[in-house]
Amino acid sequence: MTFVVNADGNWSITGTAHNSNLLVRTFHWTCDLTWDAAEVTHVTAKKAVPGKTTRTIGSVAYDPDVQGDFAAIADHGRADCDIVIG
């Protein structure tokens, strides 16, 4: 998975999931971005993954908080991203 944060406030998440089960499972990605006392969370939409297949999902958007505080984010920001299944 890839989480990109740009100085202009645009961000993107792209990630891939493989379903090793026989039944369909849904998944989405969530990323928490923290810096100083601020925190923002960005997520992708949910996507169904049929059994024994792989799917990629992505989201892009603009966040004014990211644009306004980009110097602090670049200096000491932290991202924590997870896949959510189900």
PDB file with one MODEL, atoms N, CA, C and O in Angstrom:
MODEL        1
ATOM      1  N   MET A   1       0.839  -1.156   0.000  1.00  0.00           N
ATOM      2  CA  MET A   1       0.000   0.000   0.000  1.00  0.00           C
ATOM      3  C   MET A   1       0.887   1.222   0.000  1.00  0.00           C
ATOM      4  O   MET A   1       2.004   1.208   0.517  1.00  0.00           O
ATOM      5  N   THR A   2       0.361   2.289  -0.596  1.00  0.00           N
ATOM      6  CA  THR A   2       1.101   3.538  -0.694  1.00  0.00           C
ATOM      7  C   THR A   2       0.209   4.681  -0.228  1.00  0.00           C
ATOM      8  O   THR A   2      -0.939   4.798  -0.658  1.00  0.00           O
ATOM      9  N   PHE A   3       0.742   5.523   0.656  1.00  0.00           N
ATOM     10  CA  PHE A   3       0.047   6.717   1.122  1.00  0.00           C
ATOM     11  C   PHE A   3       0.940   7.902   0.793  1.00  0.00           C
ATOM     12  O   PHE A   3       2.065   7.986   1.287  1.00  0.00           O
ATOM     13  N   VAL A   4       0.449   8.823  -0.041  1.00  0.00           N
ATOM     14  CA  VAL A   4       1.229   9.969  -0.481  1.00  0.00           C
ATOM     15  C   VAL A   4       0.526  11.244  -0.029  1.00  0.00           C
ATOM     16  O   VAL A   4      -0.681  11.402  -0.214  1.00  0.00           O
ATOM     17  N   VAL A   5       1.299  12.153   0.566  1.00  0.00           N
ATOM     18  CA  VAL A   5       0.796  13.448   0.999  1.00  0.00           C
ATOM     19  C   VAL A   5       1.634  14.508   0.301  1.00  0.00           C
ATOM     20  O   VAL A   5       2.861  14.495   0.392  1.00  0.00           O
ATOM     21  N   ASN A   6       0.970  15.431  -0.400  1.00  0.00           N
ATOM     22  CA  ASN A   6       1.675  16.466  -1.153  1.00  0.00           C
ATOM     23  C   ASN A   6       1.522  17.836  -0.504  1.00  0.00           C
ATOM     24  O   ASN A   6       0.570  18.079   0.238  1.00  0.00           O
ATOM     25  N   ALA A   7       2.462  18.721  -0.788  1.00  0.00           N
ATOM     26  CA  ALA A   7       2.463  20.066  -0.218  1.00  0.00           C
ATOM     27  C   ALA A   7       1.236  20.872  -0.615  1.00  0.00           C
ATOM     28  O   ALA A   7       0.835  21.777   0.118  1.00  0.00           O
ATOM     29  N   ASP A   8       0.634  20.566  -1.749  1.00  0.00           N
ATOM     30  CA  ASP A   8      -0.545  21.306  -2.195  1.00  0.00           C
ATOM     31  C   ASP A   8      -1.832  20.837  -1.502  1.00  0.00           C
ATOM     32  O   ASP A   8      -2.918  21.319  -1.825  1.00  0.00           O
ATOM     33  N   GLY A   9      -1.716  19.906  -0.558  1.00  0.00           N
ATOM     34  CA  GLY A   9      -2.862  19.416   0.195  1.00  0.00           C
ATOM     35  C   GLY A   9      -3.515  18.184  -0.383  1.00  0.00           C
ATOM     36  O   GLY A   9      -4.415  17.617   0.236  1.00  0.00           O
ATOM     37  N   ASN A  10      -3.087  17.757  -1.554  1.00  0.00           N
ATOM     38  CA  ASN A  10      -3.638  16.543  -2.151  1.00  0.00           C
ATOM     39  C   ASN A  10      -2.980  15.319  -1.522  1.00  0.00           C
ATOM     40  O   ASN A  10      -1.790  15.332  -1.208  1.00  0.00           O
ATOM     41  N   TRP A  11      -3.754  14.282  -1.347  1.00  0.00           N
ATOM     42  CA  TRP A  11      -3.246  13.025  -0.799  1.00  0.00           C
ATOM     43  C   TRP A  11      -3.825  11.881  -1.624  1.00  0.00           C
ATOM     44  O   TRP A  11      -4.832  12.038  -2.314  1.00  0.00           O
ATOM     45  N   SER A  12      -3.163  10.726  -1.538  1.00  0.00           N
ATOM     46  CA  SER A  12      -3.663   9.539  -2.237  1.00  0.00           C
ATOM     47  C   SER A  12      -3.301   8.284  -1.461  1.00  0.00           C
ATOM     48  O   SER A  12      -2.260   8.204  -0.809  1.00  0.00           O
ATOM     49  N   ILE A  13      -4.193   7.313  -1.552  1.00  0.00           N
ATOM     50  CA  ILE A  13      -3.975   5.988  -0.977  1.00  0.00           C
ATOM     51  C   ILE A  13      -4.198   4.980  -2.099  1.00  0.00           C
ATOM     52  O   ILE A  13      -5.209   5.041  -2.798  1.00  0.00           O
ATOM     53  N   THR A  14      -3.263   4.059  -2.272  1.00  0.00           N
ATOM     54  CA  THR A  14      -3.423   2.960  -3.213  1.00  0.00           C
ATOM     55  C   THR A  14      -2.966   1.687  -2.511  1.00  0.00           C
ATOM     56  O   THR A  14      -1.870   1.639  -1.952  1.00  0.00           O
ATOM     57  N   GLY A  15      -3.799   0.669  -2.541  1.00  0.00           N
ATOM     58  CA  GLY A  15      -3.433  -0.576  -1.888  1.00  0.00           C
ATOM     59  C   GLY A  15      -4.057  -1.776  -2.566  1.00  0.00           C
ATOM     60  O   GLY A  15      -5.068  -1.661  -3.258  1.00  0.00           O
ATOM     61  N   THR A  16      -3.447  -2.922  -2.362  1.00  0.00           N
ATOM     62  CA  THR A  16      -3.877  -4.179  -2.966  1.00  0.00           C
ATOM     63  C   THR A  16      -4.160  -5.193  -1.869  1.00  0.00           C
ATOM     64  O   THR A  16      -3.472  -5.226  -0.849  1.00  0.00           O
ATOM     65  N   ALA A  17      -5.176  -6.018  -2.087  1.00  0.00           N
ATOM     66  CA  ALA A  17      -5.505  -7.083  -1.141  1.00  0.00           C
ATOM     67  C   ALA A  17      -5.762  -8.369  -1.903  1.00  0.00           C
ATOM     68  O   ALA A  17      -6.340  -8.361  -2.990  1.00  0.00           O
ATOM     69  N   HIS A  18      -5.326  -9.466  -1.319  1.00  0.00           N
ATOM     70  CA  HIS A  18      -5.575 -10.794  -1.888  1.00  0.00           C
ATOM     71  C   HIS A  18      -6.496 -11.544  -0.941  1.00  0.00           C
ATOM     72  O   HIS A  18      -6.267 -11.575   0.268  1.00  0.00           O
ATOM     73  N   ASN A  19      -7.535 -12.148  -1.495  1.00  0.00           N
ATOM     74  CA  ASN A  19      -8.469 -12.951  -0.718  1.00  0.00           C
ATOM     75  C   ASN A  19      -8.141 -14.416  -0.938  1.00  0.00           C
ATOM     76  O   ASN A  19      -8.372 -14.950  -2.023  1.00  0.00           O
ATOM     77  N   SER A  20      -7.615 -15.059   0.065  1.00  0.00           N
ATOM     78  CA  SER A  20      -7.257 -16.468  -0.055  1.00  0.00           C
ATOM     79  C   SER A  20      -8.438 -17.388   0.282  1.00  0.00           C
ATOM     80  O   SER A  20      -8.325 -18.606   0.143  1.00  0.00           O
ATOM     81  N   ASN A  21      -9.558 -16.827   0.719  1.00  0.00           N
ATOM     82  CA  ASN A  21     -10.751 -17.619   1.023  1.00  0.00           C
ATOM     83  C   ASN A  21     -11.535 -17.917  -0.251  1.00  0.00           C
ATOM     84  O   ASN A  21     -11.229 -17.379  -1.315  1.00  0.00           O
ATOM     85  N   LEU A  22     -12.535 -18.765  -0.140  1.00  0.00           N
ATOM     86  CA  LEU A  22     -13.399 -19.069  -1.279  1.00  0.00           C
ATOM     87  C   LEU A  22     -14.544 -18.072  -1.419  1.00  0.00           C
ATOM     88  O   LEU A  22     -15.042 -17.857  -2.524  1.00  0.00           O
ATOM     89  N   LEU A  23     -14.965 -17.463  -0.318  1.00  0.00           N
ATOM     90  CA  LEU A  23     -16.082 -16.527  -0.334  1.00  0.00           C
ATOM     91  C   LEU A  23     -15.600 -15.091  -0.547  1.00  0.00           C
ATOM     92  O   LEU A  23     -14.435 -14.771  -0.309  1.00  0.00           O
ATOM     93  N   VAL A  24     -16.509 -14.242  -0.996  1.00  0.00           N
ATOM     94  CA  VAL A  24     -16.195 -12.828  -1.213  1.00  0.00           C
ATOM     95  C   VAL A  24     -15.947 -12.149   0.128  1.00  0.00           C
ATOM     96  O   VAL A  24     -16.665 -12.395   1.097  1.00  0.00           O
ATOM     97  N   ARG A  25     -14.925 -11.292   0.181  1.00  0.00           N
ATOM     98  CA  ARG A  25     -14.633 -10.465   1.361  1.00  0.00           C
ATOM     99  C   ARG A  25     -14.515  -9.030   0.892  1.00  0.00           C
ATOM    100  O   ARG A  25     -14.112  -8.785  -0.245  1.00  0.00           O
ATOM    101  N   THR A  26     -14.854  -8.087   1.733  1.00  0.00           N
ATOM    102  CA  THR A  26     -14.654  -6.677   1.403  1.00  0.00           C
ATOM    103  C   THR A  26     -13.454  -6.149   2.176  1.00  0.00           C
ATOM    104  O   THR A  26     -13.087  -6.677   3.225  1.00  0.00           O
ATOM    105  N   PHE A  27     -12.850  -5.090   1.630  1.00  0.00           N
ATOM    106  CA  PHE A  27     -11.733  -4.463   2.326  1.00  0.00           C
ATOM    107  C   PHE A  27     -11.704  -2.981   1.990  1.00  0.00           C
ATOM    108  O   PHE A  27     -12.274  -2.544   0.990  1.00  0.00           O
ATOM    109  N   HIS A  28     -11.032  -2.216   2.842  1.00  0.00           N
ATOM    110  CA  HIS A  28     -10.686  -0.837   2.555  1.00  0.00           C
ATOM    111  C   HIS A  28      -9.443  -0.494   3.359  1.00  0.00           C
ATOM    112  O   HIS A  28      -9.080  -1.199   4.302  1.00  0.00           O
ATOM    113  N   TRP A  29      -8.801   0.594   2.973  1.00  0.00           N
ATOM    114  CA  TRP A  29      -7.600   1.060   3.658  1.00  0.00           C
ATOM    115  C   TRP A  29      -7.930   2.308   4.463  1.00  0.00           C
ATOM    116  O   TRP A  29      -8.756   3.118   4.044  1.00  0.00           O
ATOM    117  N   THR A  30      -7.297   2.465   5.602  1.00  0.00           N
ATOM    118  CA  THR A  30      -7.430   3.659   6.421  1.00  0.00           C
ATOM    119  C   THR A  30      -6.033   4.128   6.827  1.00  0.00           C
ATOM    120  O   THR A  30      -5.188   3.319   7.209  1.00  0.00           O
ATOM    121  N   CYS A  31      -5.799   5.429   6.742  1.00  0.00           N
ATOM    122  CA  CYS A  31      -4.505   6.000   7.116  1.00  0.00           C
ATOM    123  C   CYS A  31      -4.718   7.153   8.082  1.00  0.00           C
ATOM    124  O   CYS A  31      -5.467   8.085   7.791  1.00  0.00           O
ATOM    125  N   ASP A  32      -4.058   7.088   9.231  1.00  0.00           N
ATOM    126  CA  ASP A  32      -4.066   8.166  10.218  1.00  0.00           C
ATOM    127  C   ASP A  32      -2.768   8.944  10.066  1.00  0.00           C
ATOM    128  O   ASP A  32      -1.682   8.368  10.117  1.00  0.00           O
ATOM    129  N   LEU A  33      -2.883  10.240   9.882  1.00  0.00           N
ATOM    130  CA  LEU A  33      -1.721  11.118   9.745  1.00  0.00           C
ATOM    131  C   LEU A  33      -1.707  12.037  10.952  1.00  0.00           C
ATOM    132  O   LEU A  33      -2.668  12.769  11.187  1.00  0.00           O
ATOM    133  N   THR A  34      -0.612  12.005  11.731  1.00  0.00           N
ATOM    134  CA  THR A  34      -0.516  12.821  12.939  1.00  0.00           C
ATOM    135  C   THR A  34       0.720  13.700  12.878  1.00  0.00           C
ATOM    136  O   THR A  34       1.757  13.311  12.340  1.00  0.00           O
ATOM    137  N   TRP A  35       0.587  14.885  13.437  1.00  0.00           N
ATOM    138  CA  TRP A  35       1.698  15.823  13.599  1.00  0.00           C
ATOM    139  C   TRP A  35       1.294  16.797  14.698  1.00  0.00           C
ATOM    140  O   TRP A  35       0.117  17.129  14.838  1.00  0.00           O
ATOM    141  N   ASP A  36       2.261  17.249  15.468  1.00  0.00           N
ATOM    142  CA  ASP A  36       1.977  18.129  16.605  1.00  0.00           C
ATOM    143  C   ASP A  36       0.764  17.578  17.361  1.00  0.00           C
ATOM    144  O   ASP A  36       0.772  16.413  17.761  1.00  0.00           O
ATOM    145  N   ALA A  37      -0.268  18.383  17.561  1.00  0.00           N
ATOM    146  CA  ALA A  37      -1.471  17.908  18.249  1.00  0.00           C
ATOM    147  C   ALA A  37      -2.581  17.578  17.257  1.00  0.00           C
ATOM    148  O   ALA A  37      -3.705  17.288  17.664  1.00  0.00           O
ATOM    149  N   ALA A  38      -2.282  17.618  15.972  1.00  0.00           N
ATOM    150  CA  ALA A  38      -3.293  17.397  14.939  1.00  0.00           C
ATOM    151  C   ALA A  38      -3.305  15.943  14.466  1.00  0.00           C
ATOM    152  O   ALA A  38      -2.291  15.246  14.504  1.00  0.00           O
ATOM    153  N   GLU A  39      -4.474  15.514  14.024  1.00  0.00           N
ATOM    154  CA  GLU A  39      -4.609  14.178  13.435  1.00  0.00           C
ATOM    155  C   GLU A  39      -5.725  14.217  12.408  1.00  0.00           C
ATOM    156  O   GLU A  39      -6.789  14.782  12.660  1.00  0.00           O
ATOM    157  N   VAL A  40      -5.485  13.619  11.253  1.00  0.00           N
ATOM    158  CA  VAL A  40      -6.515  13.446  10.236  1.00  0.00           C
ATOM    159  C   VAL A  40      -6.518  11.988   9.818  1.00  0.00           C
ATOM    160  O   VAL A  40      -5.487  11.317   9.857  1.00  0.00           O
ATOM    161  N   THR A  41      -7.666  11.511   9.422  1.00  0.00           N
ATOM    162  CA  THR A  41      -7.816  10.137   8.957  1.00  0.00           C
ATOM    163  C   THR A  41      -8.393  10.166   7.551  1.00  0.00           C
ATOM    164  O   THR A  41      -9.367  10.870   7.282  1.00  0.00           O
ATOM    165  N   HIS A  42      -7.788   9.399   6.661  1.00  0.00           N
ATOM    166  CA  HIS A  42      -8.280   9.271   5.295  1.00  0.00           C
ATOM    167  C   HIS A  42      -8.502   7.790   5.012  1.00  0.00           C
ATOM    168  O   HIS A  42      -7.727   6.940   5.451  1.00  0.00           O
ATOM    169  N   VAL A  43      -9.573   7.490   4.272  1.00  0.00           N
ATOM    170  CA  VAL A  43      -9.917   6.099   3.973  1.00  0.00           C
ATOM    171  C   VAL A  43     -10.304   5.954   2.505  1.00  0.00           C
ATOM    172  O   VAL A  43     -10.710   6.917   1.855  1.00  0.00           O
ATOM    173  N   THR A  44     -10.171   4.748   2.005  1.00  0.00           N
ATOM    174  CA  THR A  44     -10.678   4.419   0.672  1.00  0.00           C
ATOM    175  C   THR A  44     -12.100   3.900   0.825  1.00  0.00           C
ATOM    176  O   THR A  44     -12.542   3.595   1.933  1.00  0.00           O
ATOM    177  N   ALA A  45     -12.797   3.805  -0.267  1.00  0.00           N
ATOM    178  CA  ALA A  45     -14.109   3.157  -0.266  1.00  0.00           C
ATOM    179  C   ALA A  45     -13.899   1.650  -0.081  1.00  0.00           C
ATOM    180  O   ALA A  45     -12.786   1.152  -0.254  1.00  0.00           O
ATOM    181  N   LYS A  46     -14.946   0.941   0.262  1.00  0.00           N
ATOM    182  CA  LYS A  46     -14.856  -0.514   0.378  1.00  0.00           C
ATOM    183  C   LYS A  46     -14.887  -1.136  -1.010  1.00  0.00           C
ATOM    184  O   LYS A  46     -15.518  -0.615  -1.930  1.00  0.00           O
ATOM    185  N   LYS A  47     -14.190  -2.262  -1.141  1.00  0.00           N
ATOM    186  CA  LYS A  47     -14.184  -2.987  -2.402  1.00  0.00           C
ATOM    187  C   LYS A  47     -14.324  -4.478  -2.116  1.00  0.00           C
ATOM    188  O   LYS A  47     -13.695  -5.001  -1.196  1.00  0.00           O
ATOM    189  N   ALA A  48     -15.148  -5.156  -2.903  1.00  0.00           N
ATOM    190  CA  ALA A  48     -15.336  -6.598  -2.762  1.00  0.00           C
ATOM    191  C   ALA A  48     -14.234  -7.332  -3.504  1.00  0.00           C
ATOM    192  O   ALA A  48     -13.855  -6.958  -4.614  1.00  0.00           O
ATOM    193  N   VAL A  49     -13.727  -8.384  -2.872  1.00  0.00           N
ATOM    194  CA  VAL A  49     -12.701  -9.224  -3.491  1.00  0.00           C
ATOM    195  C   VAL A  49     -13.224 -10.652  -3.522  1.00  0.00           C
ATOM    196  O   VAL A  49     -13.322 -11.298  -2.479  1.00  0.00           O
ATOM    197  N   PRO A  50     -13.561 -11.153  -4.713  1.00  0.00           N
ATOM    198  CA  PRO A  50     -14.014 -12.546  -4.809  1.00  0.00           C
ATOM    199  C   PRO A  50     -12.933 -13.502  -4.301  1.00  0.00           C
ATOM    200  O   PRO A  50     -11.758 -13.143  -4.223  1.00  0.00           O
ATOM    201  N   GLY A  51     -13.345 -14.718  -3.960  1.00  0.00           N
ATOM    202  CA  GLY A  51     -12.404 -15.717  -3.466  1.00  0.00           C
ATOM    203  C   GLY A  51     -11.283 -16.009  -4.446  1.00  0.00           C
ATOM    204  O   GLY A  51     -11.486 -16.075  -5.658  1.00  0.00           O
ATOM    205  N   LYS A  52     -10.094 -16.182  -3.886  1.00  0.00           N
ATOM    206  CA  LYS A  52      -8.890 -16.556  -4.639  1.00  0.00           C
ATOM    207  C   LYS A  52      -8.487 -15.514  -5.690  1.00  0.00           C
ATOM    208  O   LYS A  52      -7.911 -15.873  -6.717  1.00  0.00           O
ATOM    209  N   THR A  53      -8.780 -14.229  -5.448  1.00  0.00           N
ATOM    210  CA  THR A  53      -8.384 -13.167  -6.380  1.00  0.00           C
ATOM    211  C   THR A  53      -7.728 -12.017  -5.628  1.00  0.00           C
ATOM    212  O   THR A  53      -7.710 -11.980  -4.398  1.00  0.00           O
ATOM    213  N   THR A  54      -7.195 -11.091  -6.395  1.00  0.00           N
ATOM    214  CA  THR A  54      -6.531  -9.909  -5.862  1.00  0.00           C
ATOM    215  C   THR A  54      -7.192  -8.678  -6.472  1.00  0.00           C
ATOM    216  O   THR A  54      -7.516  -8.674  -7.659  1.00  0.00           O
ATOM    217  N   ARG A  55      -7.393  -7.635  -5.669  1.00  0.00           N
ATOM    218  CA  ARG A  55      -7.973  -6.386  -6.146  1.00  0.00           C
ATOM    219  C   ARG A  55      -7.157  -5.211  -5.598  1.00  0.00           C
ATOM    220  O   ARG A  55      -6.596  -5.269  -4.504  1.00  0.00           O
ATOM    221  N   THR A  56      -7.116  -4.146  -6.399  1.00  0.00           N
ATOM    222  CA  THR A  56      -6.451  -2.906  -5.991  1.00  0.00           C
ATOM    223  C   THR A  56      -7.504  -1.819  -5.858  1.00  0.00           C
ATOM    224  O   THR A  56      -8.452  -1.761  -6.641  1.00  0.00           O
ATOM    225  N   ILE A  57      -7.332  -0.964  -4.868  1.00  0.00           N
ATOM    226  CA  ILE A  57      -8.261   0.135  -4.625  1.00  0.00           C
ATOM    227  C   ILE A  57      -7.452   1.395  -4.363  1.00  0.00           C
ATOM    228  O   ILE A  57      -6.329   1.329  -3.865  1.00  0.00           O
ATOM    229  N   GLY A  58      -8.022   2.530  -4.697  1.00  0.00           N
ATOM    230  CA  GLY A  58      -7.331   3.783  -4.453  1.00  0.00           C
ATOM    231  C   GLY A  58      -8.300   4.925  -4.242  1.00  0.00           C
ATOM    232  O   GLY A  58      -9.449   4.870  -4.680  1.00  0.00           O
ATOM    233  N   SER A  59      -7.831   5.956  -3.573  1.00  0.00           N
ATOM    234  CA  SER A  59      -8.596   7.178  -3.352  1.00  0.00           C
ATOM    235  C   SER A  59      -7.650   8.362  -3.412  1.00  0.00           C
ATOM    236  O   SER A  59      -6.486   8.267  -3.024  1.00  0.00           O
ATOM    237  N   VAL A  60      -8.166   9.477  -3.902  1.00  0.00           N
ATOM    238  CA  VAL A  60      -7.411  10.731  -3.910  1.00  0.00           C
ATOM    239  C   VAL A  60      -8.363  11.841  -3.487  1.00  0.00           C
ATOM    240  O   VAL A  60      -9.562  11.779  -3.758  1.00  0.00           O
ATOM    241  N   ALA A  61      -7.823  12.857  -2.822  1.00  0.00           N
ATOM    242  CA  ALA A  61      -8.641  13.987  -2.403  1.00  0.00           C
ATOM    243  C   ALA A  61      -7.731  15.128  -1.953  1.00  0.00           C
ATOM    244  O   ALA A  61      -6.509  14.994  -1.903  1.00  0.00           O
ATOM    245  N   TYR A  62      -8.360  16.237  -1.633  1.00  0.00           N
ATOM    246  CA  TYR A  62      -7.663  17.428  -1.124  1.00  0.00           C
ATOM    247  C   TYR A  62      -8.022  17.607   0.345  1.00  0.00           C
ATOM    248  O   TYR A  62      -9.172  17.406   0.735  1.00  0.00           O
ATOM    249  N   ASP A  63      -7.040  17.985   1.159  1.00  0.00           N
ATOM    250  CA  ASP A  63      -7.263  18.241   2.575  1.00  0.00           C
ATOM    251  C   ASP A  63      -6.596  19.566   2.940  1.00  0.00           C
ATOM    252  O   ASP A  63      -5.367  19.644   2.915  1.00  0.00           O
ATOM    253  N   PRO A  64      -7.354  20.609   3.276  1.00  0.00           N
ATOM    254  CA  PRO A  64      -6.752  21.902   3.595  1.00  0.00           C
ATOM    255  C   PRO A  64      -5.848  21.859   4.825  1.00  0.00           C
ATOM    256  O   PRO A  64      -4.904  22.642   4.917  1.00  0.00           O
ATOM    257  N   ASP A  65      -6.122  20.950   5.778  1.00  0.00           N
ATOM    258  CA  ASP A  65      -5.252  20.829   6.951  1.00  0.00           C
ATOM    259  C   ASP A  65      -3.860  20.357   6.559  1.00  0.00           C
ATOM    260  O   ASP A  65      -2.859  20.812   7.114  1.00  0.00           O
ATOM    261  N   VAL A  66      -3.805  19.449   5.604  1.00  0.00           N
ATOM    262  CA  VAL A  66      -2.512  18.951   5.120  1.00  0.00           C
ATOM    263  C   VAL A  66      -1.754  20.068   4.420  1.00  0.00           C
ATOM    264  O   VAL A  66      -0.551  20.223   4.627  1.00  0.00           O
ATOM    265  N   GLN A  67      -2.438  20.841   3.601  1.00  0.00           N
ATOM    266  CA  GLN A  67      -1.782  21.938   2.893  1.00  0.00           C
ATOM    267  C   GLN A  67      -1.271  22.986   3.878  1.00  0.00           C
ATOM    268  O   GLN A  67      -0.142  23.460   3.743  1.00  0.00           O
ATOM    269  N   GLY A  68      -2.080  23.351   4.857  1.00  0.00           N
ATOM    270  CA  GLY A  68      -1.703  24.392   5.802  1.00  0.00           C
ATOM    271  C   GLY A  68      -0.548  24.021   6.710  1.00  0.00           C
ATOM    272  O   GLY A  68       0.225  24.890   7.113  1.00  0.00           O
ATOM    273  N   ASP A  69      -0.418  22.757   7.035  1.00  0.00           N
ATOM    274  CA  ASP A  69       0.622  22.307   7.978  1.00  0.00           C
ATOM    275  C   ASP A  69       1.658  21.405   7.324  1.00  0.00           C
ATOM    276  O   ASP A  69       2.307  20.620   8.015  1.00  0.00           O
ATOM    277  N   PHE A  70       1.827  21.499   6.021  1.00  0.00           N
ATOM    278  CA  PHE A  70       2.702  20.543   5.335  1.00  0.00           C
ATOM    279  C   PHE A  70       4.135  20.579   5.852  1.00  0.00           C
ATOM    280  O   PHE A  70       4.768  19.528   5.951  1.00  0.00           O
ATOM    281  N   ALA A  71       4.666  21.751   6.183  1.00  0.00           N
ATOM    282  CA  ALA A  71       6.054  21.824   6.677  1.00  0.00           C
ATOM    283  C   ALA A  71       6.215  20.995   7.949  1.00  0.00           C
ATOM    284  O   ALA A  71       7.204  20.274   8.088  1.00  0.00           O
ATOM    285  N   ALA A  72       5.270  21.083   8.871  1.00  0.00           N
ATOM    286  CA  ALA A  72       5.325  20.293  10.107  1.00  0.00           C
ATOM    287  C   ALA A  72       5.158  18.809   9.810  1.00  0.00           C
ATOM    288  O   ALA A  72       5.827  17.971  10.415  1.00  0.00           O
ATOM    289  N   ILE A  73       4.265  18.482   8.876  1.00  0.00           N
ATOM    290  CA  ILE A  73       4.056  17.078   8.514  1.00  0.00           C
ATOM    291  C   ILE A  73       5.338  16.495   7.924  1.00  0.00           C
ATOM    292  O   ILE A  73       5.751  15.394   8.286  1.00  0.00           O
ATOM    293  N   ALA A  74       5.963  17.241   7.014  1.00  0.00           N
ATOM    294  CA  ALA A  74       7.203  16.757   6.391  1.00  0.00           C
ATOM    295  C   ALA A  74       8.318  16.624   7.415  1.00  0.00           C
ATOM    296  O   ALA A  74       9.156  15.729   7.303  1.00  0.00           O
ATOM    297  N   ASP A  75       8.341  17.499   8.409  1.00  0.00           N
ATOM    298  CA  ASP A  75       9.418  17.486   9.406  1.00  0.00           C
ATOM    299  C   ASP A  75       9.254  16.373  10.437  1.00  0.00           C
ATOM    300  O   ASP A  75      10.216  15.666  10.740  1.00  0.00           O
ATOM    301  N   HIS A  76       8.051  16.208  10.978  1.00  0.00           N
ATOM    302  CA  HIS A  76       7.901  15.224  12.054  1.00  0.00           C
ATOM    303  C   HIS A  76       6.528  14.542  12.066  1.00  0.00           C
ATOM    304  O   HIS A  76       6.097  14.036  13.102  1.00  0.00           O
ATOM    305  N   GLY A  77       5.843  14.529  10.920  1.00  0.00           N
ATOM    306  CA  GLY A  77       4.565  13.844  10.838  1.00  0.00           C
ATOM    307  C   GLY A  77       4.736  12.329  10.834  1.00  0.00           C
ATOM    308  O   GLY A  77       5.805  11.806  10.522  1.00  0.00           O
ATOM    309  N   ARG A  78       3.662  11.645  11.188  1.00  0.00           N
ATOM    310  CA  ARG A  78       3.702  10.182  11.227  1.00  0.00           C
ATOM    311  C   ARG A  78       2.423   9.637  10.580  1.00  0.00           C
ATOM    312  O   ARG A  78       1.330  10.137  10.847  1.00  0.00           O
ATOM    313  N   ALA A  79       2.560   8.633   9.747  1.00  0.00           N
ATOM    314  CA  ALA A  79       1.413   7.983   9.124  1.00  0.00           C
ATOM    315  C   ALA A  79       1.320   6.548   9.600  1.00  0.00           C
ATOM    316  O   ALA A  79       2.326   5.845   9.694  1.00  0.00           O
ATOM    317  N   ASP A  80       0.114   6.124   9.897  1.00  0.00           N
ATOM    318  CA  ASP A  80      -0.157   4.748  10.297  1.00  0.00           C
ATOM    319  C   ASP A  80      -1.310   4.248   9.452  1.00  0.00           C
ATOM    320  O   ASP A  80      -2.436   4.723   9.600  1.00  0.00           O
ATOM    321  N   CYS A  81      -1.050   3.298   8.567  1.00  0.00           N
ATOM    322  CA  CYS A  81      -2.057   2.799   7.638  1.00  0.00           C
ATOM    323  C   CYS A  81      -2.357   1.333   7.907  1.00  0.00           C
ATOM    324  O   CYS A  81      -1.460   0.553   8.226  1.00  0.00           O
ATOM    325  N   ASP A  82      -3.618   0.970   7.775  1.00  0.00           N
ATOM    326  CA  ASP A  82      -4.061  -0.406   8.030  1.00  0.00           C
ATOM    327  C   ASP A  82      -5.090  -0.817   6.997  1.00  0.00           C
ATOM    328  O   ASP A  82      -5.818   0.012   6.451  1.00  0.00           O
ATOM    329  N   ILE A  83      -5.135  -2.103   6.743  1.00  0.00           N
ATOM    330  CA  ILE A  83      -6.197  -2.662   5.928  1.00  0.00           C
ATOM    331  C   ILE A  83      -7.311  -3.100   6.874  1.00  0.00           C
ATOM    332  O   ILE A  83      -7.053  -3.651   7.944  1.00  0.00           O
ATOM    333  N   VAL A  84      -8.549  -2.846   6.467  1.00  0.00           N
ATOM    334  CA  VAL A  84      -9.718  -3.249   7.256  1.00  0.00           C
ATOM    335  C   VAL A  84     -10.486  -4.252   6.408  1.00  0.00           C
ATOM    336  O   VAL A  84     -10.939  -3.927   5.311  1.00  0.00           O
ATOM    337  N   ILE A  85     -10.630  -5.454   6.910  1.00  0.00           N
ATOM    338  CA  ILE A  85     -11.299  -6.526   6.177  1.00  0.00           C
ATOM    339  C   ILE A  85     -12.666  -6.755   6.798  1.00  0.00           C
ATOM    340  O   ILE A  85     -12.802  -6.880   8.015  1.00  0.00           O
ATOM    341  N   GLY A  86     -13.669  -6.808   5.942  1.00  0.00           N
ATOM    342  CA  GLY A  86     -15.011  -7.067   6.403  1.00  0.00           C
ATOM    343  C   GLY A  86     -15.909  -5.883   6.264  1.00  0.00           C
ATOM    344  O   GLY A  86     -17.086  -5.956   6.618  1.00  0.00           O
TER     345      GLY A  86
ENDMDL
END
